Amino acid sequence: MRRQLDGVGGPYELRIEASGEAFVTAPGPLTELLAAAIRDETGRTPEASTAGGTSDARFIKDLCPVVEFGLVGKTMHAIDERVAVADLEALTRIYRTFLDRYLAPT
């Protein structure tokens, strides 16, 4: 679509493209499996929330099952991003438990 931009004196073209659509994973076996892994490794019951912000999972959600879980913190995506080693170790255990159960033969 070409339009004249008033006050600037030249034509412009506006094209809008979405590179990744927002999504929410519906509760089901995948989310339950992750919640169980979190409970088993931490003793805490996770809260399903979309408050974490934008996710790169939006690019693959139509290709495979997606459920997200990870670390959060005040330095996320900052030049000095950091996490506690204990948090990273707990996250690793949760991922391992989740993957062992997800990939287990049925």
ABEGO torsion letter per residue (X at the ends): XBBBBBGAGBBBBBBBBBABBBBBBBBEAAAAAAAAAAAAAAGBBBBBBAAAEBBAAAAAAAABBBBBBBBBEAABGBAABBBBAAAAAAAAAAAAAAAAAAABBX
